[in-house]
Amino acid sequence: MIYWVTETISTSMRRYALPYKPLLPGESVPVPTSVLLPHEPKLPVPPESWLRRAYPNLTRRVVLGEGGHFLALESPSRFVAEIEAAFRPYFPSPDKP
């Protein structure tokens, strides 16, 4: 209901409306990639070796012991800290040379 009332239903569905092309065997994502895995007790954590098959330029892999599917709501400060840490190498602080 909140999506309809705030008129944001289209953006909430955008991901499902866009064409999706899964990786084919042997294909990979070449850009630097950071993976954040929240605590999901019923889902196993994929080994880093599996992630590197799809993301050979895996720069960061963090497995959290808290949070869940809605990590940004359940642990917002940790979520923000992890996003900042993932992008920090690409946007250095102006205070540091």
C-alpha positions in Angstrom: 0.0 0.0 0.0 2.8 2.4 0.9 4.1 2.2 -2.7 0.8 3.1 -4.2 0.1 6.0 -1.7 3.6 7.5 -2.2 3.4 6.9 -6.0 6.6 4.9 -6.0 5.2 1.6 -7.2 6.9 1.9 -10.6 10.3 2.3 -9.2 9.7 -0.7 -6.8 8.9 -2.8 -9.9 11.6 -1.5 -12.2 14.0 -4.4 -11.3 11.4 -6.9 -12.4 10.5 -5.1 -15.6 14.0 -4.7 -17.0 15.3 -7.4 -19.2 17.5 -9.9 -17.3 20.3 -11.7 -18.9 21.9 -14.2 -16.6 25.6 -15.1 -17.0 26.3 -18.0 -19.3 28.8 -20.7 -18.2 32.3 -19.2 -18.5 31.1 -15.6 -18.4 32.0 -13.2 -15.6 31.5 -9.7 -14.4 34.9 -7.9 -14.9 34.3 -4.7 -12.9 35.6 -4.4 -9.2 32.9 -6.0 -7.0 32.1 -5.9 -3.3 29.8 -8.5 -1.8 27.9 -7.9 1.4 26.2 -11.0 2.8 23.8 -10.3 5.6 22.9 -12.9 8.2 20.4 -15.3 6.7 20.2 -18.4 8.9 18.4 -20.5 6.3 20.7 -19.7 3.4 24.3 -21.0 3.2 27.1 -18.4 2.7 28.7 -19.1 -0.7 32.4 -19.8 -0.6 34.7 -17.0 -1.9 35.9 -19.4 -4.6 32.3 -19.6 -6.0 32.0 -15.8 -6.0 35.3 -15.4 -7.8 34.0 -17.5 -10.7 31.4 -14.9 -11.5 33.3 -11.9 -10.1 37.0 -12.4 -10.8 37.8 -8.9 -9.6 36.2 -9.4 -6.2 37.7 -6.7 -4.0 35.7 -7.2 -0.9 33.6 -10.0 0.7 31.9 -9.3 4.1 29.8 -11.9 5.9 27.7 -10.3 8.7 26.5 -12.0 11.8 23.5 -9.7 12.1 20.8 -8.2 10.0 18.8 -10.1 7.4 16.9 -9.5 4.2 16.1 -5.9 5.1 19.6 -5.1 6.4 19.2 -1.3 5.8 16.2 -1.3 8.1 17.5 -3.8 10.7 21.0 -2.4 11.1 21.2 0.9 9.2 24.5 2.1 10.7 26.2 -1.1 9.8 24.7 -1.1 6.3 25.9 2.5 5.7 29.4 1.7 7.1 29.8 -1.3 4.8 28.6 0.7 1.7 31.1 3.5 2.6 33.9 1.0 3.0 33.1 -0.6 -0.3 33.4 2.7 -2.2 36.2 4.3 -0.1 39.0 3.1 -2.5 37.3 4.8 -5.4 36.5 8.1 -3.7 39.3 9.0 -1.4 38.8 11.6 1.3 39.7 15.1 0.2 41.6 15.5 3.5 44.1 12.8 2.4 46.5 13.5 -0.4 
